[in-house]
Amino acid sequence: MNKALKCQLALHFKTLRLLFLCLLVMSGKGFAAEVKGLVQLNYVKASEESSWFDEGTGILAYSEDSANVQQALLTLSDNFANGVSYEVVANYYQLGEQNLGISQAQLSYKPLSNSKLRWRARVGFFYPKLSLENVDTGWLSPFTYTQSAVNSWVGEELRTAGLEVTLYSPGRTRNSPISWEFHGSLFKANDPLGTVISWRGFAMHDRQSLNNDRVPFAAYPSVIQEDRIFHPNYVEPYHELDGNIGFYLGTHIEYYKQSTLRYYFYDNQADPLEVSHERLYAWRTKFHSLALQHKFNGNTRVLGQWLSGSSVMGDRFVYIDFDAWYVMLSHKYKTHRISLRFDKFKVREDDIFPWDPNNSDGHGVTLAWRNDLDKNWQIGVEQHINQNSADIRATLGENIQVDQHQSLAVLQYRW
């Protein structure tokens, strides 16, 4: 390991220690909170395509062979006797514009009830529960390290700053094999949603944007030049620009805890003519999401998700339709889990500026093995390959289509 890399990792570990100390002190000063944590270190062998994290045009996280802090997070939570609970998730990332911050913070209320129809609510900064892939601590995936294109985008640009109310009915209260939930939410501060997949296209990684974060992409001339769209080559996803209230509706259906369906409709209700002093536009983005999972037994399951929607900015300066889906087979044998996933994604434009080409598409295959050494330690390896194209690369003199690959070796510790 060279000297520069050692110094870089030492700096990252100092930041990690500071994060851990802060939350541990919080939990010790009169709080009866539960503190959980997770750290993932990796060594990656990557293709040479420059990552969008480095303002390049690649869709993977890493651009060169390197050792990295892949994930580091702490969750602070507590439940009270009156049905109130809270959870805060703090993250540290080596990659990206903001290295340390909050990815989720919510206050929940779930009254005790024996009735067949019940309700609960939460308020704060959180994800809609549309994913069956990202079900581990801190909205991570227990299956692969490189997440699907669908949920990579959700982690980049989508978060609810608002209120969600849920009506639900457990099947056991009705002597029924079917349990159901209905979710409804009103929110603000997600107006720029759609920016990244319009100009960069879908990507595949596991980094979640933090509150007040900035998501970069390549400096495409059609985007940044003053005589063109004149937008910075980044987006700050969690801004309120027009005062409009967005909403989503979701339905969960579960059969014998064996088969699960989740459907969501999301509409941020943004006014696409609104623009901030940073020249960040509001994007009217709406989509449907359908997630399915079937457990063949306690060890083997198949799961998938389909996302389809549209986004518009300005007076149809940019208009896209987007579709992405994946299907995954995952099998657990003793302490080992093997997961194989196939992804397909595309973006199609229908706007007024031919000099700003926004068509993109791709597909990818991810194979991961994870082994729990004990309750704290886990090791894993992953191989990912994809083929993707983006017409806008031509404005930088680059090939429209590229093949990318990434090999990961990961050491994880959780408590």
C-alpha positions as CSV (number, residue, x, y, z in Angstrom):
1,M,0.0,0.0,0.0
2,N,1.5,3.3,-1.1
3,K,2.1,6.3,1.3
4,A,-0.7,8.5,-0.2
5,L,-3.2,5.7,0.2
6,K,-2.2,5.1,3.8
7,C,-2.5,8.8,4.6
8,Q,-5.9,8.9,2.9
9,L,-7.2,5.9,4.9
10,A,-5.8,7.3,8.1
11,L,-7.8,10.5,7.6
12,H,-11.0,8.6,6.9
13,F,-10.6,6.4,10.0
14,K,-10.1,9.6,12.1
15,T,-13.4,10.9,10.7
16,L,-15.1,7.5,11.5
17,R,-13.8,7.6,15.1
18,L,-15.2,11.1,15.5
19,L,-18.6,10.0,14.2
20,F,-18.8,7.0,16.4
21,L,-17.7,9.0,19.5
22,C,-20.3,11.7,18.9
23,L,-23.2,9.2,18.7
24,L,-21.9,7.1,21.6
25,V,-21.7,10.1,23.8
26,M,-25.3,11.1,22.8
27,S,-26.5,7.6,23.7
28,G,-24.7,7.7,27.1
29,K,-26.0,11.1,28.3
30,G,-29.3,10.0,29.8
31,F,-30.5,8.3,26.7
32,A,-31.7,4.7,26.9
33,A,-31.1,4.5,23.1
34,E,-30.0,1.5,21.1
35,V,-26.9,2.1,19.0
36,K,-26.1,-0.1,16.1
37,G,-23.2,0.3,13.7
38,L,-21.8,-1.2,10.5
39,V,-18.5,-0.7,8.7
40,Q,-17.5,-2.1,5.3
41,L,-14.0,-2.0,4.0
42,N,-13.3,-3.1,0.4
43,Y,-10.6,-3.6,-2.1
44,V,-11.8,-3.0,-5.7
45,K,-10.5,-3.8,-9.1
46,A,-12.3,-1.5,-11.5
47,S,-12.6,-0.7,-15.2
48,E,-11.0,2.6,-16.2
49,E,-14.1,4.4,-17.1
50,S,-14.2,7.6,-15.0
51,S,-16.9,7.5,-12.3
52,W,-19.7,10.1,-12.1
53,F,-18.4,10.7,-8.5
54,D,-15.4,12.2,-10.2
55,E,-17.5,14.1,-12.7
56,G,-17.0,11.4,-15.3
57,T,-19.4,9.5,-17.5
58,G,-19.2,6.0,-16.0
59,I,-22.1,4.5,-14.0
60,L,-20.1,2.6,-11.4
61,A,-18.7,4.0,-8.1
62,Y,-15.0,3.3,-8.7
63,S,-12.6,4.3,-11.4
64,E,-9.4,2.6,-10.4
65,D,-8.0,-0.3,-8.3
66,S,-8.1,0.9,-4.6
67,A,-8.8,0.1,-1.0
68,N,-11.8,2.1,0.4
69,V,-14.2,2.7,3.3
70,Q,-17.3,1.5,1.4
71,Q,-19.9,2.0,4.1
72,A,-19.8,3.3,7.7
73,L,-23.0,4.1,9.6
74,L,-24.5,4.3,13.0
75,T,-28.2,4.1,13.9
76,L,-29.6,5.6,17.1
77,S,-33.1,4.5,18.1
78,D,-35.4,4.1,21.0
79,N,-39.0,2.9,21.7
80,F,-41.1,4.4,24.4
81,A,-44.1,2.9,26.3
82,N,-46.6,5.3,24.8
83,G,-45.9,4.0,21.2
84,V,-43.5,6.7,20.2
85,S,-40.2,5.8,18.7
86,Y,-37.4,7.5,16.8
87,E,-34.5,6.5,14.6
88,V,-31.6,8.5,13.2
89,V,-29.1,7.1,10.7
90,A,-25.7,8.8,10.4
91,N,-23.3,7.9,7.5
92,Y,-19.7,8.4,6.6
93,Y,-18.7,8.0,2.9
94,Q,-15.3,8.2,1.4
95,L,-16.9,8.9,-2.0
96,G,-19.0,11.9,-2.9
97,E,-19.3,15.6,-2.2
98,Q,-20.4,15.3,1.5
99,N,-18.5,12.7,3.5
100,L,-20.4,12.8,6.8
101,G,-24.1,13.4,7.5
102,I,-27.6,12.1,8.1
103,S,-29.4,9.9,5.6
104,Q,-32.6,9.3,7.7
105,A,-34.2,10.8,10.7
106,Q,-37.8,9.9,11.7
107,L,-40.2,10.0,14.6
108,S,-42.9,7.3,14.6
109,Y,-46.1,6.7,16.5
110,K,-47.7,3.2,16.7
111,P,-50.5,3.0,19.2
112,L,-51.1,-0.3,20.9
113,S,-54.2,-2.0,19.5
114,N,-56.0,-5.4,19.3
115,S,-58.3,-4.4,16.5
116,K,-58.3,-5.8,13.0
117,L,-57.7,-2.4,11.5
118,R,-54.8,-0.5,12.9
119,W,-52.8,2.6,12.1
120,R,-49.3,4.1,12.6
121,A,-47.6,7.3,11.4
122,R,-44.1,8.7,11.0
123,V,-42.7,12.1,10.3
124,G,-39.2,13.2,9.3
125,F,-36.7,12.4,6.5
126,F,-37.0,8.9,5.3
127,Y,-37.5,6.4,2.4
128,P,-40.8,5.2,1.2
129,K,-40.9,1.4,1.9
130,L,-40.9,0.6,-1.8
131,S,-37.8,-1.6,-1.8
132,L,-37.6,-5.3,-1.0
133,E,-33.9,-5.2,-1.8
134,N,-32.8,-2.6,0.7
135,V,-34.0,-4.2,3.9
136,D,-30.8,-4.3,6.0
137,T,-29.6,-1.8,8.7
138,G,-29.5,1.8,7.3
139,W,-31.3,0.9,4.1
140,L,-28.5,-1.4,2.8
141,S,-29.0,-4.6,0.9
142,P,-28.2,-7.9,2.6
143,F,-27.8,-9.6,-0.8
144,T,-25.3,-7.7,-2.9
145,Y,-22.8,-4.8,-2.4
146,T,-23.6,-3.1,-5.7
147,Q,-27.3,-2.4,-5.6
148,S,-29.8,-2.5,-8.4
149,A,-30.2,0.5,-10.8
150,V,-33.7,1.1,-9.4
151,N,-32.6,1.5,-5.8
152,S,-29.2,3.1,-6.6
153,W,-31.3,6.0,-8.0
154,V,-33.7,6.0,-5.1
155,G,-30.7,6.3,-2.8
156,E,-29.2,9.2,-4.8
157,E,-32.2,11.4,-5.3
158,L,-35.3,10.3,-3.4
159,R,-36.1,11.0,0.2
160,T,-39.4,12.0,1.9
161,A,-39.3,15.1,4.1
162,G,-42.8,14.9,5.4
163,L,-45.6,12.8,7.0
164,E,-46.6,9.2,6.3
165,V,-49.8,7.6,7.7
166,T,-50.3,3.8,7.4
167,L,-53.5,1.7,7.8
168,Y,-52.7,-2.0,8.2
169,S,-54.3,-5.2,9.1
170,P,-52.3,-8.3,10.2
171,G,-53.6,-11.5,8.9
172,R,-53.6,-13.3,12.3
173,T,-56.2,-10.8,13.6
174,R,-58.6,-12.0,10.9
175,N,-57.6,-15.7,10.8
176,S,-56.4,-14.9,7.3
177,P,-53.2,-15.8,5.4
178,I,-53.2,-12.3,3.9
179,S,-51.8,-9.2,5.7
180,W,-52.1,-5.8,4.1
181,E,-50.9,-2.2,4.5
182,F,-51.9,1.1,2.8
183,H,-49.5,4.0,2.9
184,G,-50.1,7.6,2.2
185,S,-47.6,10.5,2.4
186,L,-47.5,14.2,2.0
187,F,-44.0,15.7,1.6
188,K,-41.9,18.6,0.4
189,A,-38.2,19.3,-0.4
190,N,-37.6,16.7,-3.2
191,D,-38.2,19.1,-6.2
192,P,-35.0,18.4,-8.2
193,L,-35.8,14.6,-8.4
194,G,-35.1,13.4,-11.9
195,T,-32.0,15.5,-12.7
196,V,-29.4,12.8,-12.5
197,I,-31.1,10.0,-14.5
198,S,-32.1,12.6,-17.2
199,W,-28.5,13.7,-17.9
200,R,-26.3,10.8,-16.6
201,G,-28.8,7.9,-16.8
202,F,-29.1,5.2,-14.2
203,A,-26.0,4.1,-12.2
204,M,-25.2,1.2,-10.0
205,H,-23.6,1.6,-6.5
206,D,-24.5,1.6,-2.8
207,R,-24.0,5.3,-1.8
208,Q,-26.9,7.1,-0.3
209,S,-27.1,10.9,-0.6
210,L,-27.0,12.7,2.7
211,N,-29.1,15.7,3.9
212,N,-27.6,18.8,2.2
213,D,-25.6,16.5,-0.1
214,R,-24.6,17.3,-3.7
215,V,-24.7,14.7,-6.5
216,P,-22.2,15.4,-9.3
217,F,-22.2,14.3,-13.0
218,A,-20.0,15.1,-16.0
219,A,-19.8,18.7,-17.3
220,Y,-21.8,18.2,-20.5
221,P,-21.6,21.3,-22.7
222,S,-25.3,21.1,-23.5
223,V,-26.0,21.3,-19.8
224,I,-23.5,23.8,-18.3
225,Q,-22.9,26.3,-21.1
226,E,-24.5,29.7,-20.7
227,D,-26.0,29.7,-24.2
228,R,-27.5,26.2,-23.6
229,I,-29.5,25.0,-20.6
230,F,-27.0,26.7,-18.2
231,H,-27.4,24.3,-15.3
232,P,-24.5,23.3,-13.0
233,N,-23.1,19.7,-13.4
234,Y,-24.6,18.7,-10.1
235,V,-27.9,18.5,-8.2
236,E,-28.8,19.0,-4.6
237,P,-31.7,16.7,-4.4
238,Y,-33.5,17.8,-1.2
239,H,-34.6,21.3,-2.0
240,E,-38.1,22.9,-1.9
241,L,-38.4,25.3,-4.8
242,D,-42.1,25.9,-5.5
243,G,-44.0,25.4,-2.3
244,N,-46.1,22.5,-3.8
245,I,-46.8,19.5,-1.7
246,G,-45.9,16.1,-3.2
247,F,-47.5,12.8,-2.4
248,Y,-47.1,9.0,-2.7
249,L,-49.5,6.1,-2.2
250,G,-48.4,2.6,-1.5
251,T,-50.0,-0.8,-0.9
252,H,-48.3,-3.9,0.7
253,I,-49.8,-7.4,0.4
254,E,-48.2,-10.4,2.2
255,Y,-49.3,-14.0,1.9
256,Y,-48.2,-16.2,4.8
257,K,-45.0,-14.2,5.1
258,Q,-44.0,-16.1,2.0
259,S,-45.0,-14.0,-0.9
260,T,-44.9,-10.2,-0.8
261,L,-46.1,-7.4,-3.2
262,R,-45.5,-3.7,-2.9
263,Y,-46.9,-1.1,-5.2
264,Y,-46.3,2.6,-5.0
265,F,-47.3,5.7,-7.0
266,Y,-45.1,8.7,-6.4
267,D,-45.6,12.3,-7.6
268,N,-43.5,15.2,-6.3
269,Q,-46.0,17.7,-7.9
270,A,-43.1,20.1,-8.7
271,D,-43.5,23.1,-11.0
272,P,-41.0,22.5,-13.8
273,L,-40.7,26.3,-14.4
274,E,-39.3,27.0,-10.9
275,V,-35.5,27.6,-10.6
276,S,-33.3,28.4,-7.7
277,H,-30.5,31.0,-7.4
278,E,-28.0,28.1,-8.1
279,R,-29.9,27.5,-11.4
280,L,-31.3,24.2,-10.0
281,Y,-34.7,23.5,-11.6
282,A,-37.7,21.8,-10.1
283,W,-38.5,18.6,-12.1
284,R,-42.1,17.2,-12.2
285,T,-41.3,13.6,-11.6
286,K,-43.8,10.8,-11.1
287,F,-43.5,7.0,-11.3
288,H,-45.0,3.6,-10.5
289,S,-43.0,1.0,-8.6
290,L,-43.9,-2.6,-8.2
291,A,-41.7,-4.9,-6.0
292,L,-42.3,-8.7,-5.6
293,Q,-40.7,-11.4,-3.5
294,H,-41.4,-15.1,-3.1
295,K,-39.6,-17.3,-0.6
296,F,-39.5,-20.9,-1.8
297,N,-38.4,-21.9,1.7
298,G,-36.3,-20.4,4.6
299,N,-33.2,-20.3,2.4
300,T,-34.1,-19.5,-1.2
301,R,-36.0,-16.6,-2.6
302,V,-36.6,-14.7,-5.8
303,L,-37.2,-11.0,-5.8
304,G,-37.6,-8.2,-8.3
305,Q,-38.7,-4.7,-8.9
306,W,-40.0,-2.6,-11.8
307,L,-39.9,1.2,-11.9
308,S,-41.5,3.3,-14.7
309,G,-42.2,7.0,-14.8
310,S,-41.5,10.4,-16.4
311,S,-39.8,13.7,-15.6
312,V,-40.0,17.2,-17.1
313,M,-37.9,20.3,-16.5
314,G,-38.6,23.8,-17.8
315,D,-40.9,24.4,-20.7
316,R,-40.2,20.9,-21.9
317,F,-36.4,21.8,-22.0
318,V,-35.9,18.2,-20.9
319,Y,-38.6,15.5,-20.9
320,I,-37.9,11.8,-20.3
321,D,-39.6,8.6,-19.8
322,F,-37.7,6.0,-17.8
323,D,-37.9,2.3,-17.0
324,A,-35.8,0.1,-14.9
325,W,-36.2,-3.4,-13.5
326,Y,-34.2,-6.2,-11.9
327,V,-34.8,-9.8,-10.9
328,M,-32.6,-11.6,-8.3
329,L,-32.3,-15.1,-7.0
330,S,-30.7,-15.5,-3.6
331,H,-29.9,-18.7,-1.7
332,K,-28.5,-19.1,1.9
333,Y,-26.6,-22.2,3.0
334,K,-25.6,-22.2,6.6
335,T,-23.6,-19.0,7.0
336,H,-23.2,-18.4,3.3
337,R,-25.5,-16.4,1.0
338,I,-25.1,-16.3,-2.8
339,S,-27.1,-13.8,-4.9
340,L,-27.4,-13.4,-8.6
341,R,-29.1,-10.3,-10.1
342,F,-29.9,-9.1,-13.6
343,D,-30.7,-5.4,-14.2
344,K,-32.2,-3.6,-17.3
345,F,-32.7,0.1,-17.5
346,K,-33.4,2.8,-20.1
347,V,-34.2,6.5,-20.4
348,R,-36.0,8.0,-23.5
349,E,-36.3,11.7,-24.3
350,D,-39.0,13.7,-26.0
351,D,-38.1,17.3,-25.5
352,I,-37.4,20.5,-27.6
353,F,-33.6,20.7,-27.6
354,P,-32.0,18.2,-30.1
355,W,-28.5,19.4,-29.0
356,D,-29.1,17.9,-25.5
357,P,-29.4,14.2,-26.2
358,N,-30.8,12.3,-23.2
359,N,-31.4,8.8,-24.4
360,S,-29.5,6.1,-22.3
361,D,-29.9,2.5,-21.6
362,G,-28.0,-0.6,-20.2
363,H,-28.1,-3.9,-18.6
364,G,-25.9,-5.6,-15.9
365,V,-25.2,-8.8,-14.1
366,T,-24.1,-9.0,-10.4
367,L,-23.0,-12.1,-8.6
368,A,-22.2,-11.8,-4.8
369,W,-21.1,-14.3,-2.1
370,R,-21.3,-13.2,1.6
371,N,-20.3,-15.3,4.6
372,D,-21.0,-14.6,8.2
373,L,-18.0,-15.6,10.2
374,D,-19.9,-14.8,13.4
375,K,-22.6,-12.4,14.6
376,N,-20.2,-9.4,14.0
377,W,-17.9,-10.2,11.2
378,Q,-18.7,-10.9,7.5
379,I,-16.5,-11.4,4.4
380,G,-17.7,-11.3,0.8
381,V,-16.8,-11.0,-2.8
382,E,-18.7,-9.6,-5.8
383,Q,-18.4,-9.6,-9.5
384,H,-20.3,-7.0,-11.5
385,I,-20.4,-6.4,-15.3
386,N,-22.6,-4.1,-17.4
387,Q,-23.0,-2.7,-20.8
388,N,-24.4,0.8,-21.0
389,S,-24.9,3.7,-23.5
390,A,-25.7,7.4,-23.2
391,D,-26.1,9.6,-26.2
392,I,-24.9,12.7,-24.3
393,R,-21.3,11.3,-24.1
394,A,-20.9,12.3,-27.7
395,T,-21.0,15.9,-26.7
396,L,-17.7,15.3,-24.8
397,G,-16.2,13.4,-27.8
398,E,-16.6,10.0,-26.0
399,N,-17.9,6.7,-27.1
400,I,-21.6,6.4,-26.5
401,Q,-21.5,2.8,-25.5
402,V,-19.1,1.4,-22.9
403,D,-18.6,-2.0,-21.1
404,Q,-17.7,-1.8,-17.4
405,H,-16.8,-4.3,-14.8
406,Q,-16.0,-4.2,-11.1
407,S,-14.7,-6.8,-8.6
408,L,-15.1,-6.3,-4.9
409,A,-13.6,-8.0,-1.8
410,V,-15.4,-6.7,1.3
411,L,-14.8,-7.1,5.1
412,Q,-17.7,-6.0,7.2
413,Y,-18.1,-5.5,10.9
414,R,-21.4,-4.8,12.6
415,W,-22.6,-4.4,16.2
